[in-house]
Amino acid sequence: MYTASWRDVVRRELFGPRPDRRDAPYRLVVRLALVVFRLLGLRFDVRGSEHVPAAGGAVVCSNHVSYLDFTFLGLAALPRRRLVRFMAKASVFGHWFAGPFMRAMQHIPVDRKAGAAAFDAAVRALKDGQVVGVFPEATISQSFTVKDLKAGAARMAIQAGVPILPAAVWGGHRVATKKRPVDLTRGRAVTVLVGEPIVAEPGETPAALLARTRAAMEALLDEAQRSYPQQPAGPEDLWWLPVHLGGTAPTLEEAAARDRDDAAGARVRARTSRRARLRARLRRRPPSAAA
């Protein structure tokens, strides 16, 4: 098990002897993340870092169980001196605090109403030799099992001519996940597994490549769950285990229903917000303009 140390935080060659100056903001964020990991006493089991290429592009495809998954996946690439450019919701890039950091770290914004731009940006990054991180489930899985995957990751790997690295993260949902309060209890274990590269066969379709990727992700997640070193403290702590392991997390069907409810609620909130903004603008208009 690995626990971040203060020595790691300040280690000069953490990113190699001559890191790219353009990545200075990203390196700062990584060091700050290590500080947080140290303060929380997180215990990491990271396996498969050797599968991350030392150079050249690759698509990391991981399951998604917590708000912190991208920080944990970054740890798997760090021994290879690689920084992962994650695809994330465009709204994050518009946030007053997170937005400037996301842009400085060269992450890729995804506007679901105009996904082609994000796809093209990801393919360009891959062809430029970047490692691009994708959560092909699109949202956090509330069942803590692998949901249906979007085909974009397989399509971009084929178009860019790079391998897919299947991955699994487990344990971070005990700290911060959907519909649960943040829990900063020290000493939580987090498992990160990266599998062997999956290379598209000549003429292989995105659907076939996606199926192979899903199978690998499911196998890695099963291994991460079954080898996880900590157990629930009691019946009330079974929420973070999936049903097939004796937990009380929603089933895949129940989680899908929750996702639909969440999406419907988000649409209602968006419409309400637009109406509120319109009313506010009308109230601010001078009487002459209203006439």
FIMAR-837000 format. One record per residue: residue in three letters; chain; x, y, z of N, C-alpha, C in turn. Coordinates in steps of 0.001 Angstrom, whole numbers, plus 500000, padded with zeros to 6 digits. Layout:
<rs>
    r  c    n.px    n.py    n.pz   ca.px   ca.py   ca.pz    c.px    c.py    c.pz
  ALA  A       X       Y       Z       X       Y       Z       X       Y       Z
...
</rs>
This chain:
<rs>
    r  c    n.px    n.py    n.pz   ca.px   ca.py   ca.pz    c.px    c.py    c.pz
  MET  A  500845  498800  500000  500000  500000  500000  500879  501248  500000
  TYR  A  500431  502253  499311  501182  503510  499216  500402  504617  499910
  THR  A  501077  505355  500762  500509  506554  501370  501392  507729  500990
  ALA  A  500792  508777  500451  501575  509947  500030  502365  510502  501205
  SER  A  503591  510893  500947  504453  511451  501986  504782  512895  501651
  TRP  A  505222  513624  502663  505638  515012  502423  506840  515043  501489
  ARG  A  507650  513989  501517  508798  513920  500612  508335  513862  499157
  ASP  A  507227  513127  498916  506680  513063  497558  506222  514439  497094
  VAL  A  505623  515186  498004  505071  516492  497658  506141  517417  497102
  VAL  A  507342  517349  497679  508395  518302  497307  509473  517678  496424
  ARG  A  509331  516394  496079  510380  515722  495311  510613  516426  493982
  ARG  A  511847  516808  493681  512177  517624  492510  511892  516894  491211
  GLU  A  512244  515625  491122  512120  514897  489865  510854  514046  489823
  LEU  A  509819  514486  490509  508549  513756  490509  508006  513592  489092
  PHE  A  508252  514581  488239  507724  514569  486876  508826  514366  485833
  GLY  A  509999  513913  486260  511090  513712  485333  512111  514829  485418
  PRO  A  513261  514649  484779  514344  515639  484893  514055  516954  484175
  ARG  A  513293  516922  483081  513020  518154  482321  511547  518208  481920
  PRO  A  510659  518456  482855  509232  518506  482516  508896  519723  481660
  ASP  A  507854  519599  480893  507396  520673  480006  506928  521858  480854
  ARG  A  507468  523032  480559  507099  524225  481321  505610  524535  481209
  ARG  A  505002  524163  480086  503587  524464  479892  502703  523702  480880
  ASP  A  503247  522648  481467  502471  521841  482409  502699  522250  483864
  ALA  A  503306  523399  484086  503558  523852  485457  502273  523920  486294
  PRO  A  501141  524454  485767  499912  524464  486579  499434  523055  486939
  TYR  A  499563  522128  486000  499132  520750  486258  500015  520138  487350
  ARG  A  501311  520384  487262  502212  519822  488263  501907  520387  489645
  LEU  A  501556  521666  489699  501189  522275  490983  499949  521595  491558
  VAL  A  498956  521350  490708  497726  520709  491167  498010  519291  491664
  VAL  A  498883  518562  490977  499242  517212  491422  499881  517264  492811
  ARG  A  500784  518214  493007  501431  518325  494324  500401  518686  495404
  LEU  A  499458  519561  495070  498407  519899  496033  497536  518679  496337
  ALA  A  497261  517872  495310  496487  516648  495528  497233  515700  496465
  LEU  A  498544  515605  496299  499338  514752  497192  499274  515257  498636
  VAL  A  499213  516576  498804  499050  517144  500149  497730  516672  500753
  VAL  A  496654  516757  499958  495338  516319  500442  495358  514826  500762
  PHE  A  495968  514021  499882  496052  512581  500134  496796  512307  501437
  ARG  A  497855  513093  501664  498645  512917  502885  497821  513285  504121
  LEU  A  497117  514414  504058  496319  514853  505204  495198  513867  505524
  LEU  A  494631  513259  504472  493560  512292  504677  494087  510893  505003
  GLY  A  495386  510699  504844  495962  509388  505117  495435  508300  504196
  LEU  A  495092  508677  502956  494568  507680  502023  495622  506615  501741
  ARG  A  495185  505376  501683  496081  504244  501447  495793  503682  500060
  PHE  A  496782  503799  499172  496576  503451  497766  497193  502093  497427
  ASP  A  496415  501337  496668  496912  500123  496033  496828  500383  494531
  VAL  A  497960  500748  493928  498003  501102  492511  498747  500007  491772
  ARG  A  498058  499376  490815  498670  498294  490047  498475  498536  488556
  GLY  A  499472  498180  487774  499358  498280  486326  499942  499540  485718
  SER  A  500678  500327  486514  501275  501549  485963  502191  501261  484778
  GLU  A  502763  500055  484758  503682  499715  483669  502974  499646  482317
  HIS  A  501647  499566  482323  500903  499515  481068  500722  500902  480441
  VAL  A  500955  501949  481222  500861  503310  480678  502098  503546  479817
  PRO  A  501949  503906  478551  503131  504081  477689  503993  505254  478159
  ALA  A  505303  505077  478068  506225  506147  478453  506150  507314  477482
  ALA  A  505702  507059  476282  505537  508109  475269  504419  507680  474333
  GLY  A  503814  508649  473663  502754  508344  472712  501375  508386  473340
  GLY  A  500374  508416  472484  499004  508566  472935  498378  507278  473417
  ALA  A  497362  507416  474264  496578  506287  474762  495299  506844  475366
  VAL  A  494241  506035  475329  492967  506406  475938  492775  505575  477199
  VAL  A  492724  506219  478346  492433  505526  479598  490919  505506  479776
  CYS  A  490341  504304  479837  488892  504142  480017  488641  503522  481381
  SER  A  488009  504272  482258  487809  503803  483628  486338  503852  484009
  ASN  A  485992  503009  484978  484685  503139  485617  484662  504430  486424
  HIS  A  483496  504775  486967  483355  506076  487629  482462  505911  488858
  VAL  A  483064  505990  490054  482278  505813  491276  482346  507012  492218
  SER  A  483292  507937  491984  483424  509060  492917  483811  510335  492185
  TYR  A  483652  511457  492886  484038  512749  492310  485556  512889  492209
  LEU  A  486298  512014  492870  487758  512139  492928  488477  511148  492027
  ASP  A  487736  510407  491228  488353  509339  490438  489485  509831  489545
  PHE  A  489325  511020  488965  490362  511501  488041  491677  511736  488775
  THR  A  491625  512168  490034  492873  512379  490786  493550  511050  491087
  PHE  A  492751  510019  491337  493328  508715  491645  493912  508065  490399
  LEU  A  493233  508199  489270  493765  507637  488025  495081  508299  487647
  GLY  A  495198  509595  487959  496452  510284  487677  497638  509663  488394
  LEU  A  497389  509076  489568  498481  508427  490308  499063  507255  489527
  ALA  A  498209  506553  488784  498687  505394  488033  499621  505800  486899
  ALA  A  499447  507008  486369  500297  507476  485274  501559  508156  485777
  LEU  A  501558  508581  487032  502683  509364  487561  504016  508615  487534
  PRO  A  504068  507313  487851  505362  506615  487770  505958  506610  486374
  ARG  A  505113  506776  485356  505600  506811  483978  505845  508248  483513
  ARG  A  505742  509191  484473  505971  510622  484188  504976  511142  483141
  ARG  A  503737  510641  483188  502713  511092  482251  501622  511853  482997
  LEU  A  501048  512849  482333  499913  513602  482849  498716  513296  481964
  VAL  A  497606  512967  482582  496415  512553  481837  495514  513763  481597
  ARG  A  495094  513948  480347  494166  515024  479988  492747  514429  480000
  PHE  A  491971  514814  480978  490651  514216  481146  489589  514982  480364
  MET  A  488628  514226  479855  487449  514816  479247  486424  515029  480360
  ALA  A  485913  516254  480466  485002  516597  481555  483897  517506  481058
  LYS  A  482814  517571  481829  481676  518417  481444  482103  519863  481240
  ALA  A  481570  520472  480199  481931  521851  479876  481596  522801  481017
  SER  A  480565  522481  481803  480167  523368  482901  481277  523532  483929
  VAL  A  482111  522507  484075  483224  522606  485038  484207  523686  484591
  PHE  A  484384  523810  483280  485329  524793  482747  484799  526213  482910
  GLY  A  483495  526345  483128  482915  527658  483352  482864  528060  484804
  HIS  A  483264  527168  485686  483246  527476  487115  484314  528517  487440
  TRP  A  483980  529448  488315  484895  530567  488599  486223  530102  489188
  PHE  A  486207  528990  489957  487442  528521  490593  488086  527381  489793
  ALA  A  487297  526356  489484  487860  525178  488815  488205  525449  487356
  GLY  A  487427  526320  486703  487603  526553  485272  489017  526916  484852
  PRO  A  489634  527940  485470  490996  528300  485058  491996  527158  485217
  PHE  A  491840  526358  486265  492744  525222  486457  492512  524163  485378
  MET  A  491245  523876  485069  490943  522875  484049  491543  523270  482701
  ARG  A  491431  524539  482364  491989  524995  481092  493512  524965  481117
  ALA  A  494107  525388  482245  495569  525405  482343  496151  523993  482277
  MET  A  495387  523001  482757  495861  521615  482728  495570  520927  481396
  GLN  A  494974  521688  480476  494683  521197  479119  493733  520005  479123
  HIS  A  492817  519983  480094  491746  519000  480026  490799  519386  478886
  ILE  A  489907  518509  478538  489096  518678  477329  487632  518843  477716
  PRO  A  487037  520020  477431  485621  520230  477783  484691  519473  476849
  VAL  A  483641  518917  477424  482654  518165  476647  481300  518842  476790
  ASP  A  480833  519405  475692  479489  519964  475622  478605  518903  474984
  ARG  A  477681  518344  475773  476887  517217  475270  475983  517614  474119
  LYS  A  475742  518915  473938  474932  519351  472807  475773  519526  471552
  ALA  A  477087  519536  471718  477999  519702  470574  479233  518843  470810
  GLY  A  479006  517534  470870  480073  516617  471244  481169  516464  470208
  ALA  A  480894  516829  468966  481894  516649  467906  483160  517442  468184
  ALA  A  483018  518635  468742  484193  519465  469025  485093  518798  470059
  ALA  A  484495  518230  471100  485284  517544  472125  485959  516302  471545
  PHE  A  485236  515566  470705  485805  514375  470067  487017  514762  469231
  ASP  A  486882  515793  468413  487995  516228  467568  489180  516692  468397
  ALA  A  488907  517405  469497  489995  517874  470360  490720  516699  470999
  ALA  A  489973  515673  471404  490590  514499  472014  491451  513746  471007
  VAL  A  490952  513610  469776  491729  512912  468742  493025  513673  468441
  ARG  A  492933  515003  468375  494156  515797  468146  495158  515582  469281
  ALA  A  494667  515586  470521  495564  515374  471665  496220  514001  471598
  LEU  A  495450  512990  471235  495997  511639  471131  497061  511557  470038
  LYS  A  496784  512167  468905  497761  512147  467808  499011  512939  468171
  ASP  A  498866  513894  469086  500023  514663  469556  500790  513924  470648
  GLY  A  500342  512721  470986  501067  511916  471963  500588  512059  473387
  GLN  A  499400  512621  473602  498872  512795  474941  498115  511544  475405
  VAL  A  498055  511377  476730  497194  510357  477334  495885  511038  477710
  VAL  A  494785  510532  477164  493474  511135  477399  492648  510209  478281
  GLY  A  492095  510770  479347  491282  509994  480279  489804  510172  479998
  VAL  A  489083  509052  479950  487654  509070  479638  486911  508203  480655
  PHE  A  485774  508708  481109  484842  507898  481894  483667  507580  480964
  PRO  A  483732  506469  480235  482740  506219  479187  481330  505946  479697
  GLU  A  481159  505809  481014  479800  505702  481566  479106  507064  481564
  ALA  A  479900  508131  481393  479421  509520  481302  479071  510123  482650
  THR  A  478540  509346  483574  478223  509846  484916  478651  508820  485951
  ILE  A  478660  509228  487209  478989  508307  488298  477969  507175  488337
  SER  A  478446  505958  488478  477572  504795  488594  477088  504672  490035
  GLN  A  475791  504852  490240  475242  504766  491588  475061  503331  492057
  SER  A  475188  502373  491123  475135  500952  491508  476517  500417  491843
  PHE  A  477558  501214  491527  478959  500838  491737  479340  499611  490913
  THR  A  478624  499427  489798  478996  498441  488783  479153  499205  487471
  VAL  A  479658  498550  486433  479892  499226  485159  478574  499411  484409
  LYS  A  478247  500657  484106  477038  500970  483355  477284  500771  481856
  ASP  A  476254  501052  481059  476443  501071  479604  477478  502139  479252
  LEU  A  478314  501823  478271  479398  502735  477886  479052  503489  476607
  LYS  A  479499  504739  476561  479403  505520  475333  480517  505083  474378
  ALA  A  480233  505113  473083  481178  504575  472097  482294  505543  471729
  GLY  A  482236  506784  472217  483217  507786  471804  484651  507384  472067
  ALA  A  484912  506748  473211  486286  506365  473545  486849  505387  472521
  ALA  A  486053  504396  472126  486508  503426  471133  486708  504097  469777
  ARG  A  485803  504995  469411  485916  505685  468119  487180  506541  468062
  MET  A  487472  507258  469153  488654  508125  469111  489944  507301  469123
  ALA  A  489944  506154  469794  491137  505303  469788  491409  504776  468385
  ILE  A  490352  504368  467690  490512  503864  466323  490975  504980  465394
  GLN  A  490343  506143  465497  490683  507243  464592  492098  507750  464833
  ALA  A  492537  507780  466097  493878  508279  466403  494946  507194  466280
  GLY  A  494521  505924  466183  495476  504833  466065  496260  504593  467343
  VAL  A  495575  504680  468504  496244  504488  469794  495536  503389  470578
  PRO  A  496207  502802  471569  495569  501755  472373  494627  502324  473425
  ILE  A  493730  501471  473880  492884  501776  475035  493487  501091  476254
  LEU  A  493572  501832  477354  494014  501269  478624  492792  501134  479527
  PRO  A  492258  499912  479698  491118  499756  480605  491587  499965  482040
  ALA  A  490726  500527  482864  491125  500828  484246  489926  500689  485170
  ALA  A  490231  500573  486451  489181  500521  487470  489655  501261  488706
  VAL  A  488746  502014  489302  489014  502692  490578  487961  502247  491578
  TRP  A  488378  502104  492820  487458  501628  493850  487893  502188  495212
  GLY  A  486922  502625  495983  487190  503116  497338  486996  504607  497486
  GLY  A  487195  505367  496407  487042  506813  496485  485619  507239  496774
  HIS  A  484638  506363  496428  483239  506703  496683  482929  506745  498178
  ARG  A  483792  506160  498977  483597  506233  500432  483954  507621  500954
  VAL  A  484663  508409  500140  485028  509775  500512  484025  510773  499945
  ALA  A  483751  510686  498636  482851  511648  498007  482204  511035  496783
  THR  A  480883  510890  496804  480160  510360  495664  478765  510955  495636
  LYS  A  478001  510579  494631  476648  511110  494456  475739  510739  495616
  LYS  A  474941  511730  496055  473873  511516  497030  474371  511002  498376
  ARG  A  475639  511257  498686  476195  510889  499989  476981  512075  500526
  PRO  A  476970  512300  501841  477790  513378  502400  479271  513051  502272
  VAL  A  480079  514080  502125  481530  513886  502069  482010  513336  503409
  ASP  A  482860  512319  503354  483386  511677  504565  484910  511770  504535
  LEU  A  485478  512567  505437  486922  512792  505457  487624  511941  506512
  THR  A  487010  510821  506853  487663  509891  507779  489023  509481  507240
  ARG  A  490031  509543  508087  491392  509208  507648  491550  507709  507421
  GLY  A  492503  507385  506546  492897  506004  506365  492071  505187  505400
  ARG  A  491219  505838  504613  490452  505085  503629  491392  504453  502598
  ALA  A  491042  503273  502138  491826  502607  501094  491231  502941  499725
  VAL  A  492094  503112  498740  491685  503371  497359  492495  502444  496450
  THR  A  491796  501698  495620  492450  500781  494689  492351  501335  493269
  VAL  A  493468  501315  492554  493519  501767  491165  494217  500685  490341
  LEU  A  493511  500158  489359  494082  499116  488508  494055  499568  487054
  VAL  A  495161  499361  486356  495242  499632  484915  495563  498318  484217
  GLY  A  494756  497971  483223  494940  496702  482535  495853  496810  481327
  GLU  A  496072  495681  480692  496921  495636  479500  496266  496411  478354
  PRO  A  497085  497040  477520  496528  497821  476393  495662  496966  475478
  ILE  A  494592  497560  475011  493709  496923  474036  493884  497676  472716
  VAL  A  494367  496983  471710  494642  497604  470410  493587  497143  469413
  ALA  A  493014  498071  468688  491993  497739  467693  492594  496864  466599
  GLU  A  491880  495807  466248  492297  494952  465145  491998  495656  463816
  PRO  A  492710  495306  462745  492406  495911  461438  490939  495704  461074
  GLY  A  490254  496799  460791  488857  496727  460404  487877  496535  461552
  GLU  A  488366  496511  462791  487463  496307  463936  486556  497517  464106
  THR  A  485297  497263  464392  484326  498339  464562  484430  498920  465977
  PRO  A  483996  500174  466157  483975  500749  467507  483149  499917  468481
  ALA  A  482031  499342  468010  481186  498539  468900  481939  497315  469412
  ALA  A  482702  496655  468529  483452  495468  468946  484571  495851  469911
  LEU  A  485262  496940  469609  486335  497400  470502  485755  497817  471847
  LEU  A  484592  498449  471832  483952  498868  473073  483564  497661  473922
  ALA  A  483085  496605  473269  482710  495391  474000  483924  494777  474694
  ARG  A  485059  494746  473993  486281  494218  474621  486723  495097  475783
  THR  A  486571  496415  475611  486957  497351  476660  486072  497172  477889
  ARG  A  484775  497027  477672  483851  496844  478782  484177  495567  479564
  ALA  A  484447  494489  478838  484774  493229  479505  486028  493383  480376
  ALA  A  487026  494087  479853  488256  494300  480621  488002  495180  481835
  MET  A  487191  496230  481675  486862  497111  482796  486117  496349  483883
  GLU  A  485177  495504  483487  484407  494728  484462  485316  493765  485226
  ALA  A  486256  493123  484512  487175  492201  485178  488072  492947  486162
  LEU  A  488564  494117  485770  489411  494906  486661  488635  495400  487876
  LEU  A  487401  495862  487663  486596  496332  488792  486294  495190  489745
  ASP  A  485991  494014  489207  485731  492856  490067  486963  492524  490903
  GLU  A  488139  492594  490272  489383  492333  491009  489606  493390  492083
  ALA  A  489361  494656  491746  489544  495734  492722  488605  495573  493901
  GLN  A  487356  495208  493631  486373  495052  494704  486714  493865  495597
  ARG  A  487092  492762  494996  487320  491540  495779  488652  491571  496525
  SER  A  489602  492373  496050  490893  492458  496743  490980  493675  497658
  TYR  A  489890  494432  497749  489887  495649  498556  490159  495286  500019
  PRO  A  491089  495977  500680  491551  495541  502004  490648  495911  503174
  GLN  A  489606  496689  502961  488750  497109  504070  487335  496590  503872
  GLN  A  486636  496375  504991  485288  495847  504973  484320  496824  505630
  PRO  A  483014  496723  505337  482040  497587  506001  482085  497429  507519
  ALA  A  481845  498545  508217  481894  498531  509674  480676  497861  510294
  GLY  A  479611  497703  509524  478392  497093  510034  477285  497217  509015
  PRO  A  476067  496788  509372  474948  496815  508416  474683  498187  507808
  GLU  A  474859  499250  508587  474591  500589  508068  475697  501080  507135
  ASP  A  476794  500343  507066  477930  500742  506234  478027  499907  504961
  LEU  A  476953  499189  504641  476961  498347  503452  476631  499120  502179
  TRP  A  476355  500416  502301  475899  501204  501160  476920  501265  500034
  TRP  A  478213  501137  500364  479241  501318  499342  479610  500024  498620
  LEU  A  478922  498932  498951  479146  497679  498227  477991  497418  497261
  PRO  A  478292  496902  496059  477214  496558  495128  476415  495364  495643
  VAL  A  475233  495197  495091  474329  494149  495557  474953  492763  495451
  HIS  A  475665  492499  494343  476190  491141  494141  477299  490788  495132
  LEU  A  477793  491773  495882  478777  491502  496931  478159  491650  498321
  GLY  A  476827  491633  498368  476144  491697  499656  475881  493092  500161
  GLY  A  476097  494099  499314  475890  495480  499731  474464  495953  499503
  THR  A  474217  497197  499884  472875  497777  499754  472833  498904  498725
  ALA  A  473839  498986  497861  473803  499972  496776  472630  499647  495852
  PRO  A  472132  500637  495113  471042  500356  494171  471463  499312  493134
  THR  A  470498  498543  492654  470778  497644  491543  471031  498478  490291
  LEU  A  471514  497838  489241  471774  498557  487993  470486  499195  487462
  GLU  A  469370  498477  487593  468093  499015  487120  467641  500187  487986
  GLU  A  467775  500051  489307  467390  501141  490200  468268  502372  489971
  ALA  A  469557  502135  489747  470466  503250  489488  470106  503950  488182
  ALA  A  469713  503182  487161  469322  503776  485891  468091  504668  486077
  ALA  A  467157  504225  486908  465968  505034  487184  466358  506317  487907
  ARG  A  467300  506215  488840  467781  507416  489537  468433  508382  488559
  ASP  A  469218  507842  487631  469870  508706  486637  468833  509448  485801
  ARG  A  467765  508735  485427  466711  509392  484642  466044  510498  485451
  ASP  A  465795  510227  486733  465191  511241  487598  466125  512441  487755
  ASP  A  467409  512156  487917  468386  513247  488060  468417  514106  486804
  ALA  A  468411  513447  485627  468452  514188  484369  467199  515035  484196
  ALA  A  466028  514478  484549  464783  515232  484444  464801  516425  485388
  GLY  A  465295  516220  486602  465387  517323  487565  466332  518403  487099
  ALA  A  467437  517988  486463  468398  518974  485954  467778  519820  484857
  ARG  A  466964  519195  484006  466300  519953  482941  465315  520960  483514
  VAL  A  464571  520538  484555  463618  521448  485193  464351  522615  485836
  ARG  A  465466  522305  486524  466243  523374  487171  466807  524338  486135
  ALA  A  467251  523794  484989  467800  524653  483938  466726  525584  483376
  ARG  A  465528  525040  483140  464441  525878  482620  464056  526950  483633
  THR  A  463995  526543  484922  463651  527504  485966  464698  528598  486058
  SER  A  465967  528206  485936  467054  529183  486004  466988  530159  484834
  ARG  A  466683  529643  483624  466584  530524  482461  465451  531524  482630
  ARG  A  464310  531056  483143  463185  531971  483364  463535  533023  484402
  ALA  A  464251  532602  485469  464632  533555  486513  465576  534620  485964
  ARG  A  466525  534189  485101  467456  535157  484515  466725  536138  483607
  LEU  A  465740  535623  482843  464963  536494  481953  464168  537517  482755
  ARG  A  463521  537057  483845  462756  537989  484675  463666  539038  485284
  ALA  A  464874  538618  485704  465809  539577  486299  466233  540626  485283
  ARG  A  466462  540206  484032  466858  541169  482998  465728  542153  482702
  LEU  A  464503  541629  482675  463362  542510  482413  463174  543530  483528
  ARG  A  463430  543100  484766  463295  544037  485887  464343  545131  485823
  ARG  A  465519  544793  485256  466600  545791  485199  466425  546770  484037
  ARG  A  465558  546463  483066  465416  547341  481904  464749  548656  482312
  PRO  A  465225  549774  481822  464597  551056  482144  463215  551132  481523
  PRO  A  462303  551959  482093  460933  552049  481569  460885  552404  480076
  SER  A  461785  553281  479603  461775  553670  478197  462036  552474  477280
  ALA  A  462961  551599  477733  463269  550418  476924  462086  549459  476909
  ALA  A  461410  549322  478081  460269  548403  478141  459133  548886  477251
  ALA  A  458994  550270  477107  457933  550813  476255  458244  550544  474796
</rs>
